[in-house]
Amino acid sequence: MMLPLLRAILFLGFVKPFVLLLLGVNARGIENMPRRGPALLAANHNSHLDTLVLLSLFPLRMLPLLRPVGARDYFHRNRASAWFSRNILRLIPLDRKPSADGPHPLSECVEALKNGEILLIFPEGSRGEPEEMRPFKTGIAHLAETLPEIPAHPVFLRGTGKALPRGEALFVPHICDIAFGEPLTWTGDRQSYMQTLRERFQALAALYPAPPPPET
């Protein structure tokens, strides 16, 4: 009972005020957000702020359904971090170098979807350079093939990589642009699924063109 209450307090008292007041959000396509689970929320990844920004857009009643997915070696690097990520963020840890004789690295994700939850997943796998998308990994296609009725909602973020880029500890206030696309379901094969997903992200990125580099 105490953990859900603590999560709600942090969500309302820190996450939402931080994102909406200190960062600022300019969002399009809110009607394409998942309103219930099970669902995948697939976003590009430039910053640890990405997860907080996405969580802040959901109403409090949906908080119990939201499950970020992140690298076990980072979020479980010590006991305190592991406890916080598992119990407060309710993060599903993902092994980036799984053992050959262990369970499938996405097995916990599959179970969460079967339980009606919404996964916040980053198809790039890890944070890239600020405002640059890296090639997508095929883990999301595995989830879609395993549970073909589950929709994947693409969401493009621009600005978080400027506010808190990878490797930096200093937060710089910066407006975050967000665009939600129409949900995608299993297309029948992984190649066409990944190609369609990339095209959806390209279309969303075009809504918020990157600013030109500063003149030297």
BELGI-V973374 format. One record per residue. N is the residue number from 1. RES is the residue in one small letter. D_LAST is the distance of its C-alpha to the last C-alpha in Angstrom with 2 decimals. Layout:
{{N:RES:D_LAST} {N:RES:D_LAST}}
This chain:
{{1:m:56.69} {2:m:54.52} {3:l:51.52} {4:p:51.13} {5:l:51.45} {6:l:48.84} {7:r:46.42} {8:a:47.06} {9:i:46.51} {10:l:43.17} {11:f:42.14} {12:l:43.08} {13:g:42.37} {14:f:39.05} {15:v:37.41} {16:k:37.71} {17:p:36.83} {18:f:33.83} {19:v:32.36} {20:l:33.38} {21:l:32.80} {22:l:30.07} {23:l:28.01} {24:g:28.92} {25:v:29.71} {26:n:29.31} {27:a:31.74} {28:r:33.03} {29:g:36.10} {30:i:37.93} {31:e:41.14} {32:n:40.23} {33:m:40.31} {34:p:43.36} {35:r:46.17} {36:r:48.41} {37:g:48.62} {38:p:48.71} {39:a:45.18} {40:l:41.89} {41:l:38.65} {42:a:35.95} {43:a:32.35} {44:n:29.03} {45:h:28.16} {46:n:24.98} {47:s:26.54} {48:h:29.93} {49:l:29.53} {50:d:30.24} {51:t:33.95} {52:l:34.26} {53:v:32.57} {54:l:34.92} {55:l:37.95} {56:s:37.26} {57:l:37.69} {58:f:41.27} {59:p:44.34} {60:l:46.24} {61:r:49.16} {62:m:47.06} {63:l:45.85} {64:p:48.71} {65:l:47.63} {66:l:43.99} {67:r:43.37} {68:p:39.88} {69:v:39.70} {70:g:37.86} {71:a:37.98} {72:r:41.10} {73:d:39.65} {74:y:37.03} {75:f:39.06} {76:h:42.28} {77:r:40.89} {78:n:43.43} {79:r:46.43} {80:a:44.82} {81:s:41.88} {82:a:44.36} {83:w:46.64} {84:f:43.96} {85:s:42.39} {86:r:45.82} {87:n:47.63} {88:i:45.06} {89:l:42.34} {90:r:45.08} {91:l:42.60} {92:i:43.92} {93:p:42.92} {94:l:41.92} {95:d:42.54} {96:r:39.64} {97:k:42.02} {98:p:45.42} {99:s:48.61} {100:a:50.50} {101:d:53.72} {102:g:52.31} {103:p:51.97} {104:h:49.35} {105:p:46.04} {106:l:45.95} {107:s:49.60} {108:e:48.93} {109:c:46.52} {110:v:49.29} {111:e:51.80} {112:a:49.59} {113:l:49.23} {114:k:52.97} {115:n:53.43} {116:g:51.55} {117:e:48.34} {118:i:44.72} {119:l:42.34} {120:l:38.64} {121:i:37.28} {122:f:33.88} {123:p:34.25} {124:e:31.23} {125:g:33.36} {126:s:30.79} {127:r:27.48} {128:g:24.42} {129:e:20.71} {130:p:19.46} {131:e:19.96} {132:e:20.87} {133:m:24.52} {134:r:26.41} {135:p:29.55} {136:f:32.59} {137:k:35.60} {138:t:39.04} {139:g:40.66} {140:i:40.47} {141:a:42.28} {142:h:44.98} {143:l:45.54} {144:a:45.69} {145:e:48.14} {146:t:50.27} {147:l:50.43} {148:p:49.79} {149:e:50.66} {150:i:47.85} {151:p:44.93} {152:a:41.30} {153:h:39.07} {154:p:35.42} {155:v:32.90} {156:f:29.14} {157:l:27.06} {158:r:23.43} {159:g:22.07} {160:t:24.22} {161:g:21.74} {162:k:19.35} {163:a:22.35} {164:l:23.79} {165:p:22.09} {166:r:24.20} {167:g:24.90} {168:e:23.95} {169:a:26.70} {170:l:24.89} {171:f:25.15} {172:v:22.47} {173:p:23.95} {174:h:22.43} {175:i:24.26} {176:c:25.62} {177:d:26.20} {178:i:29.28} {179:a:31.04} {180:f:34.53} {181:g:35.89} {182:e:39.48} {183:p:41.38} {184:l:41.95} {185:t:45.22} {186:w:46.34} {187:t:46.06} {188:g:48.60} {189:d:46.51} {190:r:43.47} {191:q:41.44} {192:s:41.71} {193:y:41.24} {194:m:37.94} {195:q:36.75} {196:t:37.73} {197:l:36.02} {198:r:32.71} {199:e:33.06} {200:r:33.77} {201:f:30.59} {202:q:28.51} {203:a:30.15} {204:l:29.52} {205:a:25.82} {206:a:25.53} {207:l:26.79} {208:y:23.66} {209:p:20.70} {210:a:17.67} {211:p:14.85} {212:p:11.87} {213:p:8.92} {214:p:6.38} {215:e:3.77} {216:t:0.00}}
